[in-house]
């Protein structure tokens, strides 16, 4: 069968192909499916790059199968009889990733579901949802082989499908996919208008800057509808369809988009299409080196603005027959995240600049499709005050000028969700995170005064019992003087200091700015203390962190999360999250003028006279109320509770407050949780996977979302 594929595709390579595997041709034993996957991959390598590039993003299914990929491959790897382990591929495909250092067996496994037929849209080998597996150890049947060979032949990423945006074919959807029957069904749904904007509640698919393909399948869209969601938000990179400057478009990829639009109509879903990278607004991130590159001049570059407008002119013309009840457009994403969280420099621009570009793009859409629903995201800000300030220019311009536009806002309670985001200048704030104990919800972070001035000591009370250890890290001393630590009138420590700046490490995060330094003062209490004071006779000193460690009898289990970044600094992989017994309290210098009076509590928390940051039911309710008044009928994109890592019970408590507030104030929402609950709670700690709908899920997360539809 593969001989025939090579003969039809590139006959001049047939001889090479036929001499590669004499063992396989002479063998009488039956092949396994994994050996079939290897043979398919070898055939694709023989045929070249047009057959190697993945058709879709392989990560969602890869993540869903999870660690099972490795266990399944390992179980059958030693059983290879036919296909030698000499994979020659060294780059040029696989969604932009270079797998040259990967074992060819695991690459073949992933290729079997990452490459699609351009005709049927089906993967080379079928995925078994009930087993959550590609079934590599089963015998390769005639039917398996026939379908795999056929789909490989149909999967060629042919340049013949690449045309100019001005080509009439670019704006003609495939009528065998988007049929009149589906259009009639979609047009029977209530029409979208300013007086009848949809209340959308759905799932987000996508968010990978490296993706050249689609983050969702028709099967997943059907599944979302069966679960009761009425919408999906699909985030695609512009390079999925277009060349770098968006001068040409791939018809094969447009037909795949036709299938998603058709699925939305078939399953009564609303599809929100987002190009979350565009010319002048993209980035690539190297997870091995933690380095980023990108292009961020869209809002100051008229040429690139025109390129993006041309893209959306084409989309609007192609889908003008599809009603807004089934399809909306979001041409930009996180427009005021100026360097897409890379830490790279960027030419500055304002929210007025972004409003003008939104106007340009919506105008381009409306010239082709006067009534198309457009959902615009004017800012990535999370706090209500920041959203209102940032979004007002865009809201005023667009909603005064256009009908059928809706605002989308971003939501998370930072003190809980972004607890270990570094937010350091020059670092990639989303990835170079540091290891720490995870935050609980509700979250309260009390102020702790960074500077201790002359005659204004920091005072501690509370659970200062015998055996308690206090470690004070200094960062800067202003003026010569003596630092003293006094407990109930008795001096425990004193030292003469001179004006100096000490070497300070990176803070744990923006919300927990605790850091160690090369100047450590450490004491252990020899008896119970009612009041402890830390003072300085010079001008002042600044500190970078204080740890108070109570005796072991106070220890409780807490989730410890080690990050890839910290582990990479030591040249190793991180340890998995684990519950560690600890009696340590980490006090962070987060304020300049409050937090001088610290109380140490038995439950291993601390308090002061002022709350610095918090996240709870009241703060969430206040946010939802403010946004509903500012932008009624708007939609909220909800950041993952486990943006870095999170315990499941904390996430469920947090989401209960979030969705209750959004429903109370009539706000629609898109949840980022699909990958988390569909991959049995990826990164959520303390859960048990459940078999549900023929796969393994974090059932608590899924059912909670269903309860708020």
VEXTORNU-167125 format. One line per 4 residues: number of its first residue (from 1); for each residue x, y, z of C-alpha. Coordinates in Angstrom, 2 decimals, decimal comma. Layout:
NUM	X:Y:Z  ...
//
This chain:
1	0,00:0,00:0,00  2,83:2,40:0,84  4,55:1,44:-2,42  1,44:2,67:-4,18
5	1,41:5,91:-2,15  5,02:6,67:-3,14  4,38:5,68:-6,76  1,42:8,06:-7,02
9	3,00:10,88:-5,04  6,61:10,88:-6,27  7,38:7,94:-8,52  11,08:8,84:-8,79
13	11,47:7,95:-5,09  9,85:4,52:-5,34  13,10:2,62:-5,75  14,63:4,29:-2,71
17	11,57:3,50:-0,68  11,46:-0,16:-1,71  15,06:-0,79:-0,67  14,78:0,71:2,82
21	13,15:-2,14:4,76  13,88:-5,60:3,33  13,09:-7,19:6,72  9,55:-5,86:6,63
25	8,95:-7,00:3,04  10,20:-10,55:3,74  8,46:-11,02:7,10  5,44:-13,24:7,49
29	4,51:-12,02:10,97  1,78:-9,46:11,51  2,84:-5,88:12,27  1,64:-3,93:15,29
33	-0,08:-0,56:14,89  3,05:1,14:16,23  5,16:-0,58:13,59  2,61:0,68:11,08
37	3,03:4,18:12,50  6,80:3,87:12,08  6,40:2,70:8,49  4,06:5,61:7,73
41	6,57:8,08:9,18  9,44:6,55:7,19  7,32:6,88:4,06  6,60:10,53:4,86
45	10,33:11,15:5,35  11,00:9,58:1,95  8,41:11,85:0,32  9,76:14,99:2,00
49	8,59:18,13:3,76  5,18:18,41:2,10  4,25:15,21:3,94  6,04:15,98:7,20
53	4,45:19,24:8,34  1,70:18,60:10,87  -1,80:19,43:9,70  -3,02:20,54:13,12
57	-1,62:21,33:16,52  -0,64:17,99:18,03  -0,46:19,35:21,59  -4,14:19,16:22,70
61	-4,41:15,45:21,94  -0,86:14,87:23,12  -1,72:16,53:26,43  -4,95:14,57:26,67
65	-3,13:11,27:26,30  -0,50:12,70:28,64  2,17:10,50:30,19  0,45:7,52:28,60
69	2,31:8,40:25,40  5,60:7,42:26,98  4,31:4,34:28,79  2,64:2,98:25,65
73	5,70:3,60:23,52  8,02:2,06:26,10  5,90:-1,08:26,37  6,20:-1,95:22,71
77	9,48:-0,30:21,71  11,50:-3,46:22,36  9,18:-5,48:20,13  10,30:-3,80:16,88
81	11,10:-6,37:14,27  10,75:-4,58:10,98  11,46:-0,87:11,14  15,04:0,05:12,09
85	15,52:2,75:14,69  17,42:5,18:12,45  15,02:8,07:11,98  16,72:10,61:9,63
89	14,42:13,60:10,13  16,21:16,76:11,34  13,62:19,53:11,22  11,47:21,48:8,82
93	8,03:20,40:9,95  6,03:19,31:12,98  4,34:22,66:13,67  7,68:24,46:13,74
97	9,29:22,12:16,27  12,58:20,31:15,73  12,37:16,71:16,93  15,86:15,71:15,82
101	16,79:14,77:19,37  13,58:12,83:20,01  13,34:9,08:19,75  11,78:8,30:16,38
105	9,31:5,92:18,01  7,60:8,65:19,99  7,66:10,96:16,94  5,92:8,27:14,88
109	3,27:7,91:17,59  2,58:11,65:17,54  2,73:11,88:13,75  -0,04:9,28:13,61
113	-2,50:11,74:15,17  -0,86:15,05:14,25  -1,11:14,60:10,48  -4,54:14,80:8,82
117	-6,06:13,90:5,51  -6,76:17,12:3,62  -9,89:15,44:2,22  -11,60:13,89:5,25
121	-9,87:15,81:8,04  -9,14:12,51:9,83  -5,83:11,59:11,46  -3,51:9,03:9,85
125	-4,42:6,50:12,56  -7,66:6,65:14,55  -7,61:7,79:18,17  -9,63:5,63:20,59
129	-11,40:8,01:23,01  -12,65:5,18:25,25  -9,08:3,99:25,87  -7,59:7,52:25,55
133	-4,98:5,88:23,33  -3,66:5,36:19,81  -3,59:1,60:20,63  0,01:1,09:19,46
137	0,36:-2,47:20,73  -2,63:-3,93:18,87  -2,16:-5,83:15,60  -2,16:-3,71:12,45
141	-5,29:-4,74:10,57  -5,88:-4,49:6,84  -8,40:-1,72:7,51  -5,87:0,22:9,65
145	-3,25:-0,06:6,93  -5,59:0,88:4,10  -6,92:3,98:5,88  -3,47:5,07:7,05
149	-2,00:4,80:3,56  -4,94:6,63:2,02  -4,86:9,44:4,60  -1,10:9,82:4,21
153	-1,53:10,23:0,45  -4,28:12,82:1,02  -2,27:14,76:3,61  0,21:16,47:1,32
157	0,70:20,11:2,23  0,73:21,19:-1,40  1,87:24,62:-2,51  -0,78:24,37:-5,21
161	-3,29:25,35:-2,56  -1,51:28,63:-1,81  -3,10:31,56:-3,63  -3,07:35,35:-3,49
165	-5,59:37,02:-1,19  -7,03:38,71:-4,27  -7,78:35,35:-5,91  -11,58:34,85:-6,12
169	-11,20:31,36:-4,61  -10,10:32,89:-1,31  -13,58:34,24:-0,60  -15,55:31,17:-1,70
173	-16,27:28,65:1,04  -16,63:25,00:0,09  -20,39:24,43:-0,49  -19,99:20,70:0,18
177	-18,87:21,62:3,73  -20,94:24,73:4,48  -24,15:23,47:2,93  -27,44:25,25:2,31
181	-29,04:22,97:4,87  -26,61:24,12:7,57  -27,08:27,76:6,59  -30,87:27,41:6,81
185	-30,48:25,83:10,23  -28,23:28,66:11,44  -30,52:31,35:10,02  -33,41:29,85:11,97
189	-31,67:30,82:15,21  -32,50:34,23:16,77  -30,74:36,96:14,82  -28,03:38,98:16,55
193	-28,69:42,69:16,97  -27,94:45,44:19,48  -31,23:44,56:21,16  -30,46:40,85:21,09
197	-26,78:40,29:21,83  -25,99:36,68:22,73  -25,16:35,59:26,28  -22,21:33,37:25,42
201	-20,93:30,70:27,80  -18,24:28,49:26,41  -14,74:27,10:26,19  -11,50:28,55:24,83
205	-9,42:26,44:22,45  -5,90:27,53:21,56  -3,29:29,94:22,84  -0,04:28,50:21,48
209	2,10:31,11:19,71  3,96:28,34:17,86  0,85:26,65:16,45  0,48:26,36:12,68
213	-2,92:24,69:12,62  -6,17:24,40:14,54  -6,43:23,85:18,29  -9,88:22,22:18,15
217	-11,47:19,38:16,20  -15,05:18,91:15,05  -15,32:16,08:17,59  -14,35:18,43:20,43
221	-16,87:21,02:19,25  -19,61:18,38:19,29  -18,48:17,36:22,75  -18,64:20,98:23,98
225	-22,22:21,22:22,71  -23,15:17,92:24,36  -21,82:19,25:27,66  -24,22:22,19:27,36
229	-21,91:25,04:26,32  -23,32:27,37:23,67  -20,04:28,75:22,33  -16,39:28,01:21,60
233	-13,61:30,56:21,24  -10,98:29,36:18,76  -7,62:31,16:18,85  -5,50:30,69:15,71
237	-2,17:32,11:14,58  -2,21:34,04:11,33  0,57:31,83:9,95  -1,95:28,97:10,03
241	-3,45:30,52:6,88  -1,10:33,18:5,55  2,52:33,77:4,66  4,59:36,10:6,83
245	3,30:39,31:5,22  -0,22:37,95:4,67  -0,01:38,24:0,90  -1,04:34,64:0,21
249	-3,44:32,19:1,84  -3,61:28,38:1,99  -6,90:27,09:0,57  -6,46:23,77:2,36
253	-6,38:25,55:5,71  -9,39:27,64:4,76  -11,31:24,43:4,04  -10,39:23,17:7,49
257	-11,81:26,41:8,88  -14,94:25,83:6,78  -15,34:22,54:8,65  -15,20:24,27:12,03
261	-17,74:26,90:10,94  -19,97:24,09:9,65  -19,60:22,23:12,96  -20,71:25,35:14,83
265	-23,88:25,49:12,74  -24,45:21,73:12,98  -24,21:21,65:16,79  -25,94:25,00:17,49
269	-22,76:26,58:18,79  -21,48:30,11:18,41  -17,90:30,14:17,08  -15,78:33,14:18,02
273	-12,77:33,21:15,69  -9,70:34,98:17,09  -6,45:35,73:15,26  -4,30:36,08:18,32
277	-1,16:36,61:16,26  -1,10:38,91:13,23  1,63:40,69:11,22  3,43:43,00:13,61
281	2,11:41,14:16,62  3,59:37,68:17,20  6,19:36,00:19,37  8,04:32,73:19,64
285	9,25:31,32:22,95  12,06:28,80:23,43  11,08:26,66:26,40  14,59:25,22:26,59
289	16,49:28,53:26,85  13,64:30,68:28,23  14,35:33,20:25,47  11,75:34,98:23,33
293	11,69:36,74:19,97  8,83:38,74:18,54  7,47:41,54:16,40  5,37:44,19:18,15
297	5,04:47,20:15,83  1,47:46,66:14,55  0,04:49,76:16,23  2,79:52,02:14,89
301	3,19:50,46:11,43  0,58:51,39:8,81  1,83:48,74:6,36  1,21:45,91:8,81
305	-2,16:47,37:9,79  -3,13:47,14:6,12  -1,95:43,51:5,98  -4,18:42,62:8,94
309	-7,10:44,51:7,38  -6,63:42,49:4,17  -6,77:39,26:6,18  -10,05:40,19:7,79
313	-11,49:41,52:4,55  -10,99:38,02:3,15  -12,51:36,25:6,20  -15,51:38,58:6,17
317	-16,15:38,08:2,47  -15,74:34,30:2,71  -18,26:33,89:5,53  -20,74:36,69:4,79
321	-23,52:34,11:4,29  -23,01:32,65:7,80  -25,19:34,47:10,35  -23,72:36,10:13,43
325	-25,71:33,70:15,60  -23,14:31,07:14,55  -19,98:33,13:13,95  -18,25:36,21:15,34
329	-14,82:37,73:14,70  -12,15:38,94:17,12  -9,34:40,40:15,00  -6,94:41,22:17,87
333	-5,98:39,85:21,28  -4,53:41,55:24,39  -3,74:44,71:22,47  -2,17:46,54:25,42
337	0,07:43,60:26,33  2,68:45,53:24,41  5,37:42,89:24,07  3,17:39,81:24,66
341	4,79:39,20:28,04  8,25:38,65:26,60  10,21:41,37:28,39  11,48:42,51:24,98
345	11,61:46,20:24,09  8,82:47,69:21,99  7,98:51,09:20,52  5,38:52,58:22,82
349	1,77:53,14:21,82  -1,46:54,18:23,57  -4,98:52,88:23,97  -6,04:55,55:21,49
353	-3,71:53,92:18,95  -5,29:50,52:19,54  -8,78:52,02:19,24  -7,89:53,39:15,79
357	-6,63:49,99:14,61  -9,79:48,30:15,88  -11,76:50,87:13,90  -9,72:50,12:10,77
361	-10,27:46,37:11,08  -13,97:46,52:11,88  -14,45:48,90:8,98  -12,75:46,36:6,69
365	-15,01:43,60:8,00  -18,18:45,66:7,68  -17,45:46,64:4,07  -17,91:42,96:3,24
369	-20,41:41,98:5,91  -22,38:44,91:7,41  -23,94:42,95:10,27  -21,10:40,67:11,42
373	-20,81:40,43:15,22  -17,36:41,60:16,36  -16,08:40,89:19,86  -13,24:43,25:20,77
377	-10,73:42,92:23,59  -9,45:46,40:24,40  -7,06:45,51:27,23  -5,50:42,55:29,02
381	-5,88:44,36:32,37  -7,54:42,37:35,14  -8,59:44,99:37,66  -11,85:46,85:37,04
385	-10,38:50,34:37,34  -7,61:49,50:34,89  -10,06:47,95:32,42  -12,31:51,01:32,50
389	-9,39:53,39:31,93  -7,83:51,31:29,15  -11,02:50,33:27,34  -12,92:53,61:27,38
393	-11,35:55,08:24,19  -12,04:51,88:22,23  -15,53:51,45:23,66  -16,49:55,06:22,94
397	-15,26:54,93:19,36  -16,58:51,49:18,36  -19,94:51,39:20,11  -20,82:54,86:18,87
401	-19,90:54,00:15,29  -20,92:50,35:14,87  -23,80:48,08:15,77  -23,28:44,43:16,76
405	-20,07:44,92:18,72  -19,39:43,46:22,16  -16,54:44,02:24,58  -14,56:41,14:26,03
409	-12,66:41,67:29,26  -9,98:39,58:30,93  -10,50:38,39:34,50  -8,47:36,92:37,27
413	-7,84:37,76:40,89  -4,11:38,34:40,72  -3,16:37,68:44,36  -4,45:34,13:43,89
417	-4,01:33,31:40,19  -0,75:35,16:39,48  0,78:34,39:42,86  4,08:33,14:41,45
421	4,37:35,30:38,33  7,72:37,03:38,52  6,84:40,28:36,72  10,53:41,23:36,74
425	11,87:43,76:34,29  13,50:42,05:31,31  12,22:38,59:32,21  9,44:36,68:30,51
429	6,82:37,25:33,19  4,73:34,23:32,25  7,49:31,63:32,27  10,52:32,50:34,38
433	8,64:31,78:37,57  10,21:30,74:40,83  9,46:27,84:43,14  7,16:28,50:46,09
437	4,40:27,20:48,32  1,07:27,65:46,54  -1,42:30,27:47,64  -4,72:29,38:49,25
441	-8,11:30,82:48,41  -9,51:33,12:49,77  -6,21:35,00:49,60  -5,15:37,79:51,93
445	-1,69:39,37:51,68  -0,91:41,84:54,45  1,36:44,85:54,07  4,90:44,63:55,39
449	6,93:47,84:55,41  10,05:47,56:53,23  12,08:50,22:55,09  12,72:50,43:58,81
453	13,48:54,02:59,78  15,21:55,48:62,83  12,86:55,51:65,84  10,25:53,47:63,93
457	11,05:49,81:64,61  9,21:46,90:63,06  7,26:45,26:65,87  6,18:41,60:66,00
461	3,71:39,98:68,32  1,69:36,77:68,35  3,00:33,22:68,30  6,64:33,97:69,12
465	7,31:30,83:71,15  10,52:29,26:72,38  12,46:27,70:69,50  11,10:30,06:66,86
469	13,75:31,02:64,32  13,80:34,44:62,65  15,90:35,10:59,53  16,20:38,67:58,28
473	17,74:39,39:54,84  18,99:42,96:54,36  19,11:44,63:50,96  20,29:48,20:51,54
477	21,53:50,33:54,44  21,21:54,13:54,49  23,58:55,87:56,88  25,82:54,28:59,50
481	24,16:52,94:62,63  23,33:49,97:64,81  20,67:47,36:64,05  19,16:45,76:67,14
485	16,62:43,02:67,77  14,93:43,35:71,16  12,55:40,85:72,76  10,47:42,03:75,75
489	13,16:44,61:76,57  16,11:42,23:76,20  18,57:42,71:73,36  18,95:39,49:71,39
493	21,11:40,84:68,59  23,02:44,01:67,68  25,48:44,95:64,94  27,10:48,11:63,62
497	26,27:48,65:59,94  27,68:51,03:57,37  25,90:52,40:54,33  25,91:49,56:51,82
501	23,90:47,73:49,15  23,83:43,93:49,39  23,52:41,35:46,64  19,84:40,35:46,45
505	18,41:37,39:44,54  15,29:37,43:42,38  12,02:37,89:44,28  9,75:34,86:44,37
509	7,04:36,78:42,51  5,38:40,12:42,03  2,77:39,33:44,68  5,28:37,67:47,01
513	8,42:39,83:46,61  10,48:37,73:49,00  14,18:37,38:48,17  17,29:36,22:49,93
517	20,46:38,32:50,06  24,09:37,90:51,05  23,43:39,69:54,34  21,55:37,39:56,71
521	20,78:38,04:60,36  19,48:34,96:62,18  18,25:34,47:65,76  16,43:31,70:67,63
525	14,16:32,55:70,56  15,31:30,86:73,76  11,98:31,56:75,51  8,46:32,71:74,69
529	8,31:36,36:73,61  5,36:38,75:73,80  6,85:41,53:71,67  9,87:41,65:69,41
533	11,28:44,82:67,83  13,72:45,33:64,96  15,20:48,83:64,93  18,03:50,90:63,43
537	19,84:53,95:64,80  21,03:55,17:61,39  18,81:56,73:58,72  17,07:53,49:57,63
541	17,60:50,05:56,16  15,65:48,02:53,62  15,10:44,28:53,85  14,32:41,75:51,11
545	12,69:38,98:53,13  11,94:37,68:56,62  11,25:34,05:57,48  9,73:33,12:60,80
549	9,97:29,38:61,41  7,95:28,04:64,32  8,82:24,75:66,09  8,02:21,47:64,30
553	4,88:20,96:66,41  3,24:23,75:64,34  4,04:22,15:60,98  1,23:21,61:58,46
557	1,24:20,09:54,93  1,38:22,62:52,08  1,72:22,17:48,34  5,24:22,97:47,14
561	5,66:23,74:43,44  9,09:23,68:41,84  9,28:25,49:38,51  11,02:24,46:35,30
565	12,96:27,70:35,34  14,48:27,20:38,79  15,28:23,55:38,09  16,88:24,49:34,75
569	19,30:26,79:36,56  20,66:23,63:38,19  20,63:21,68:34,93  17,85:19,25:35,87
573	14,14:18,61:35,52  11,88:19,89:38,32  10,57:17,67:41,04  6,80:17,10:40,80
577	4,56:19,18:43,10  4,28:17,62:46,52  2,84:18,29:49,94  5,61:19,22:52,33
581	5,32:19,60:56,10  6,39:23,12:56,95  6,19:25,58:59,83  7,76:28,48:57,90
585	6,12:31,86:57,40  7,45:34,00:54,53  7,08:37,74:55,14  7,46:39,88:52,03
589	8,47:43,57:51,77  5,53:44,79:49,71  4,84:48,28:51,06  6,70:51,50:51,79
593	4,45:53,12:54,37  2,32:50,47:56,11  2,88:47,08:57,68  5,12:47,99:60,61
597	3,14:45,91:63,13  3,33:42,21:62,28  1,29:39,53:64,04  2,43:35,89:63,77
601	-0,52:33,47:63,83  -0,73:29,84:64,94  -2,03:28,78:61,52  1,28:29,85:59,93
605	0,00:33,12:58,51  0,89:36,66:59,41  -1,16:39,84:59,60  -0,45:43,55:59,91
609	-2,44:46,72:60,35  -3,18:46,89:56,58  -4,33:44,43:53,90  -2,09:44,91:50,84
613	-3,80:42,57:48,33  -6,69:40,13:48,58  -8,94:37,85:46,52  -12,28:36,65:47,87
617	-16,00:36,57:47,18  -16,42:40,28:47,94  -13,60:41,43:45,66  -14,90:39,24:42,83
621	-18,46:40,50:43,28  -17,25:44,12:43,25  -15,35:43,46:40,00  -18,34:41,88:38,25
625	-20,64:44,70:39,36  -18,24:47,39:38,09  -17,76:45,71:34,72  -21,47:45,06:34,22
629	-22,14:48,77:34,77  -19,29:49,83:32,45  -19,92:47,27:29,69  -23,33:45,60:29,99
633	-23,80:42,46:27,83  -20,03:42,01:27,68  -18,12:38,73:27,86  -15,42:37,74:30,34
637	-12,41:35,60:29,45  -11,43:33,80:32,64  -7,77:33,08:33,25  -6,89:29,60:34,53
641	-6,86:29,33:38,30  -3,76:27,19:37,83  -2,00:29,75:35,68  1,16:28,42:37,29
645	-0,05:25,71:39,66  -3,02:25,30:41,98  -4,69:22,84:44,33  -8,03:21,60:43,04
649	-10,02:22,44:46,17  -8,74:26,04:46,03  -9,64:26,30:42,33  -13,17:25,01:42,88
653	-13,78:27,47:45,72  -12,45:30,32:43,59  -14,50:29,41:40,52  -17,67:29,06:42,54
657	-17,35:32,72:43,53  -16,33:33,79:39,99  -19,19:32,15:38,07  -21,76:33,06:40,71
661	-20,83:36,72:40,32  -20,79:36,65:36,50  -24,18:34,99:36,36  -25,61:37,39:38,92
665	-24,61:40,41:36,81  -25,59:38,92:33,44  -22,07:38,62:32,00  -21,16:35,95:29,46
669	-17,93:34,02:29,85  -15,27:31,93:28,15  -13,37:29,46:30,31  -9,74:28,55:29,65
673	-10,21:25,25:31,48  -10,68:22,78:28,61  -7,14:21,41:28,59  -7,22:21,18:32,37
677	-10,37:19,17:32,90  -10,09:17,18:29,66  -6,59:16,03:30,55  -7,72:14,77:33,95
681	-6,91:18,01:35,74  -3,54:18,85:34,23  -1,48:20,71:36,86  -4,34:20,77:39,37
685	-3,09:19,15:42,52  -5,02:16,76:44,73  -7,56:15,31:42,26  -8,58:11,82:41,13
689	-9,28:11,30:37,38  -12,72:9,96:36,51  -13,80:8,09:33,37  -16,60:10,16:31,86
693	-17,83:10,42:28,26  -15,39:7,65:27,27  -12,28:9,46:28,50  -10,49:10,55:31,68
697	-11,56:13,90:33,12  -11,28:16,10:36,15  -14,98:15,67:36,70  -15,24:18,29:39,45
701	-14,07:21,07:37,12  -16,27:20,02:34,22  -19,41:19,60:36,28  -18,84:22,92:38,04
705	-18,72:24,69:34,66  -21,86:22,85:33,56  -23,70:23,95:36,69  -23,23:27,64:35,78
709	-24,41:27,44:32,14
//
